[in-house]
Amino acid sequence: MNRCVIIIVLLSFAVSALARTATCKTKHPPCPPKSCKKNSQTDPNKCPAKKQTTEVNEINDILSRLNESAARLKSYQAEIRYLFIQDPELLDSQTLRKGRLFYKKDRAGSKLRVNFDTMKQDDADEEKYVEDFIFDGVWLTKIDFQLEKVDFYQQAEEEKPIDVFEFISHRFPMLGFTKTQHLDKQFEITLIIQKQPNSSNLIGLHLKIKKDSTYKDDYKTINVWIDNETFLPAKLLAASTQGDIFDIQLLDAEVNKNLKNAVFKLETPQHFSKNRTPLKKN
């Protein structure tokens, strides 16, 4: 083969390679490495297996860190902003409550108190509306200062108290504070890529209820945003099976600070009416 023929052959290969590169850039995403092509039979320009494995590993790491934070949790207090949207597609009735949440766990068990101070309904002005919910693992106490009454509801036997977050999570989507090691058994979990406004410090997880989940009668989906500093939930957004929306924000959280038991023993005026409902026996 003479010199001119060799040059022509080399030029042909070069032109062919440039044409293939141009086609890859104009019609498809950047050409993947050979390892990606082996992982995709339907689209040679994507590597879904590698991406899926990376996401699973990231989710497992988040759940592991969340479990560690929850296991170390002895006390917790934060401002709570609770927006309840009833049937957004039809009624779209909105109620906004603000107050504080307190939690403590020790050898005697766990305690939870949610103290609401204000209420705002739809377009009405925000007004003072004081209501307390206290749960000690056995008795759920509801104190309504407007109606001047106290209701006691027994939820467990005296000698068998239950975890307060485990109880409340079926009525109020407060997940991520206890038994987080079982979340992947109850939900299909994926990452939330889109950031919340003014919340670059939050990590988002989308929880879709599994068919055999203990939450299947309560919720359809729950979004949990975890604070990257405390590594505990800071925002929860849940869609109930009834079509309602729960939007909960926990602000200015204080973790494992000194919290006295007196916080969970609220004295009420003697003239308040009292109603006590004991546990139903099977």
C-alpha positions as CSV (number, residue, x, y, z in Angstrom):
1,M,0.0,0.0,0.0
2,N,1.5,3.3,-1.0
3,R,1.8,6.4,1.2
4,C,-1.2,8.2,-0.4
5,V,-3.5,5.3,0.2
6,I,-2.5,5.0,3.9
7,I,-3.2,8.8,4.4
8,I,-6.7,8.4,2.7
9,V,-7.6,5.4,5.0
10,L,-6.5,7.3,8.1
11,L,-8.5,10.4,7.1
12,S,-11.6,8.2,6.5
13,F,-11.3,6.7,10.1
14,A,-11.0,10.2,11.6
15,V,-14.0,11.6,9.7
16,S,-16.1,8.6,10.7
17,A,-15.1,9.0,14.4
18,L,-15.9,12.8,14.4
19,A,-19.3,12.1,12.8
20,R,-20.2,9.5,15.4
21,T,-19.2,11.9,18.2
22,A,-21.2,14.7,16.7
23,T,-24.3,12.4,16.5
24,C,-23.9,11.3,20.1
25,K,-23.8,15.0,21.2
26,T,-26.7,16.2,19.2
27,K,-29.2,13.3,19.5
28,H,-28.3,11.8,22.9
29,P,-26.8,12.7,26.3
30,P,-23.0,12.4,26.5
31,C,-21.7,9.0,25.4
32,P,-21.4,6.8,28.5
33,P,-18.5,4.6,29.4
34,K,-18.5,1.0,28.3
35,S,-19.4,-0.2,31.8
36,C,-22.7,1.8,31.6
37,K,-23.6,0.2,28.2
38,K,-23.5,-3.2,29.8
39,N,-26.0,-2.2,32.5
40,S,-28.7,-1.0,30.1
41,Q,-30.4,-3.1,27.4
42,T,-33.1,-0.6,26.5
43,D,-31.0,2.6,26.3
44,P,-27.3,2.4,25.7
45,N,-26.9,6.0,26.8
46,K,-28.0,5.5,30.4
47,C,-26.7,3.6,33.4
48,P,-29.8,3.1,35.6
49,A,-28.4,0.2,37.5
50,K,-25.5,2.2,38.8
51,K,-27.8,5.2,39.6
52,Q,-30.3,3.0,41.4
53,T,-27.5,1.4,43.5
54,T,-26.1,4.8,44.4
55,E,-29.6,6.0,45.6
56,V,-30.2,2.9,47.6
57,N,-26.8,3.3,49.3
58,E,-27.5,6.9,50.0
59,I,-31.0,6.2,51.5
60,N,-29.5,3.4,53.7
61,D,-26.9,5.8,55.0
62,I,-29.6,8.5,55.8
63,L,-31.7,5.9,57.6
64,S,-28.7,4.6,59.5
65,R,-27.8,8.2,60.7
66,L,-31.5,8.9,61.5
67,N,-31.7,5.7,63.6
68,E,-28.6,6.7,65.5
69,S,-30.0,10.2,66.2
70,A,-33.3,8.8,67.4
71,A,-31.6,6.2,69.6
72,R,-29.6,9.0,71.3
73,L,-32.7,11.2,71.8
74,K,-33.5,11.8,75.5
75,S,-35.4,15.1,75.2
76,Y,-36.6,17.3,72.4
77,Q,-38.5,20.6,72.2
78,A,-39.3,22.8,69.3
79,E,-41.8,25.3,68.0
80,I,-44.5,23.6,66.0
81,R,-46.3,25.0,63.0
82,Y,-49.2,22.7,62.0
83,L,-51.3,23.3,58.9
84,F,-54.2,20.9,58.3
85,I,-55.9,21.1,54.9
86,Q,-59.2,19.2,54.7
87,D,-60.1,17.7,51.3
88,P,-58.0,20.2,49.2
89,E,-59.6,19.2,46.0
90,L,-63.2,19.9,47.2
91,L,-63.4,21.9,50.5
92,D,-59.8,23.2,50.7
93,S,-60.5,24.2,54.3
94,Q,-57.3,25.2,56.0
95,T,-56.5,25.4,59.7
96,L,-53.1,26.7,61.0
97,R,-52.1,26.0,64.6
98,K,-48.9,27.3,66.3
99,G,-47.3,26.3,69.6
100,R,-44.6,24.1,71.1
101,L,-43.8,20.4,71.2
102,F,-42.0,18.7,74.1
103,Y,-40.7,15.2,74.4
104,K,-38.8,13.3,77.1
105,K,-37.6,9.7,77.5
106,D,-36.1,8.1,80.6
107,R,-36.3,4.8,82.6
108,A,-39.9,5.5,83.5
109,G,-40.9,5.7,79.9
110,S,-41.7,8.4,77.3
111,K,-43.8,11.6,77.5
112,L,-45.1,14.0,74.9
113,R,-46.8,17.3,75.1
114,V,-48.1,19.5,72.3
115,N,-49.2,23.0,73.4
116,F,-51.0,25.0,70.8
117,D,-51.4,28.8,71.4
118,T,-53.0,30.2,68.3
119,M,-55.4,29.2,65.5
120,K,-56.0,30.6,62.0
121,Q,-58.9,29.3,59.9
122,D,-58.9,30.0,56.1
123,D,-58.8,33.7,55.5
124,A,-59.8,34.7,59.1
125,D,-57.4,36.5,61.4
126,E,-55.1,34.5,63.7
127,E,-56.5,34.3,67.2
128,K,-55.5,33.0,70.6
129,Y,-56.7,29.4,71.0
130,V,-55.0,27.5,73.8
131,E,-55.2,23.7,73.7
132,D,-52.9,21.0,75.2
133,F,-52.4,17.4,74.3
134,I,-50.3,15.4,76.8
135,F,-49.5,11.6,76.5
136,D,-47.6,9.6,79.0
137,G,-47.7,6.2,77.3
138,V,-51.0,5.3,79.1
139,W,-53.3,8.3,79.2
140,L,-53.9,10.8,76.5
141,T,-55.0,14.1,78.0
142,K,-56.7,16.8,76.0
143,I,-57.1,20.2,77.7
144,D,-59.3,22.8,76.0
145,F,-59.1,26.2,77.7
146,Q,-61.8,27.7,75.5
147,L,-64.4,25.1,76.4
148,E,-62.9,24.8,79.9
149,K,-62.8,21.0,79.9
150,V,-60.3,18.2,80.3
151,D,-60.7,14.8,78.5
152,F,-58.7,11.7,79.6
153,Y,-58.5,8.8,77.2
154,Q,-56.7,5.6,78.3
155,Q,-54.7,4.1,75.4
156,A,-52.8,1.3,77.2
157,E,-52.8,-0.7,80.3
158,E,-51.1,0.9,83.3
159,E,-48.4,-1.8,83.5
160,K,-47.8,-1.8,79.7
161,P,-47.2,1.8,78.6
162,I,-46.5,2.3,74.8
163,D,-44.0,4.6,73.1
164,V,-45.5,8.0,72.6
165,F,-44.2,8.6,69.1
166,E,-45.3,5.2,68.0
167,F,-48.8,5.9,69.2
168,I,-49.1,9.5,67.9
169,S,-47.7,8.6,64.4
170,H,-50.9,6.9,63.4
171,R,-53.0,10.0,64.2
172,F,-50.4,12.7,63.6
173,P,-47.6,11.9,61.1
174,M,-44.6,12.4,63.4
175,L,-42.2,9.8,62.0
176,G,-38.5,9.5,62.3
177,F,-38.2,9.9,66.1
178,T,-38.4,6.3,67.1
179,K,-38.1,2.8,65.5
180,T,-36.6,4.3,62.4
181,Q,-34.8,1.0,61.6
182,H,-38.2,-0.4,60.5
183,L,-39.2,2.5,58.1
184,D,-38.1,0.6,55.0
185,K,-40.4,-2.3,56.0
186,Q,-43.4,0.0,56.1
187,F,-42.6,2.3,53.2
188,E,-41.1,2.4,49.7
189,I,-38.4,5.1,50.2
190,T,-36.9,7.4,47.6
191,L,-34.9,10.6,47.7
192,I,-36.5,14.0,47.2
193,I,-34.2,15.9,44.9
194,Q,-36.1,19.1,44.8
195,K,-35.1,21.4,47.6
196,Q,-37.7,23.2,49.9
197,P,-37.7,27.0,49.8
198,N,-35.1,28.4,52.3
199,S,-34.2,24.9,53.4
200,S,-30.9,24.0,51.9
201,N,-30.0,22.3,55.1
202,L,-32.7,19.7,54.8
203,I,-32.5,16.2,53.4
204,G,-35.8,14.9,51.8
205,L,-37.2,11.4,51.8
206,H,-40.5,10.4,50.0
207,L,-42.3,7.5,51.8
208,K,-44.9,5.6,49.9
209,I,-47.0,3.3,52.0
210,K,-46.6,-0.4,51.3
211,K,-49.7,-2.6,51.0
212,D,-49.0,-4.5,54.2
213,S,-47.8,-1.4,56.2
214,T,-49.3,-0.7,59.6
215,Y,-49.9,2.8,58.3
216,K,-52.0,1.7,55.2
217,D,-55.2,2.8,56.8
218,D,-53.8,6.2,57.8
219,Y,-51.7,7.7,55.0
220,K,-50.9,7.4,51.3
221,T,-47.6,9.1,51.3
222,I,-45.4,11.0,53.7
223,N,-42.5,13.3,52.9
224,V,-40.0,13.7,55.6
225,W,-37.3,16.4,55.5
226,I,-34.4,15.8,58.0
227,D,-32.3,18.6,59.5
228,N,-28.7,18.0,58.5
229,E,-27.5,19.3,61.9
230,T,-29.7,17.4,64.4
231,F,-30.4,14.7,61.9
232,L,-34.0,14.5,63.1
233,P,-37.2,15.4,61.2
234,A,-37.8,19.2,60.7
235,K,-40.7,19.0,58.3
236,L,-43.3,16.4,57.5
237,L,-45.9,16.5,54.7
238,A,-48.5,13.7,54.7
239,A,-51.5,12.8,52.5
240,S,-54.1,10.8,54.4
241,T,-56.2,8.0,53.0
242,Q,-59.2,10.4,53.5
243,G,-57.6,13.0,51.1
244,D,-56.5,15.4,53.8
245,I,-53.1,17.1,54.0
246,F,-50.9,17.3,57.2
247,D,-48.1,19.9,56.9
248,I,-45.9,20.0,60.1
249,Q,-42.8,22.2,60.6
250,L,-40.6,21.9,63.7
251,L,-38.5,25.0,64.2
252,D,-35.6,26.0,66.5
253,A,-35.3,22.5,67.9
254,E,-33.4,21.9,71.2
255,V,-32.1,18.3,71.5
256,N,-31.1,16.6,74.7
257,K,-31.4,19.7,76.8
258,N,-32.6,19.7,80.4
259,L,-36.3,19.2,80.4
260,K,-38.2,18.9,83.7
261,N,-41.0,16.5,84.2
262,A,-43.2,19.4,85.4
263,V,-43.6,20.3,81.7
264,F,-45.9,17.3,81.3
265,K,-48.0,17.9,84.5
266,L,-50.3,20.7,83.7
267,E,-52.5,22.0,86.4
268,T,-56.0,23.1,85.3
269,P,-58.6,25.2,87.1
270,Q,-60.9,23.3,89.4
271,H,-64.0,24.5,87.6
272,F,-63.0,22.8,84.4
273,S,-65.2,19.8,83.6
274,K,-63.5,16.4,83.5
275,N,-64.3,13.4,81.4
276,R,-62.4,10.1,81.8
277,T,-62.7,7.2,79.3
278,P,-61.0,4.0,80.4
279,L,-59.4,1.4,78.1
280,K,-62.0,-0.8,76.5
281,K,-61.6,-4.5,77.5
282,N,-61.7,-7.1,74.8
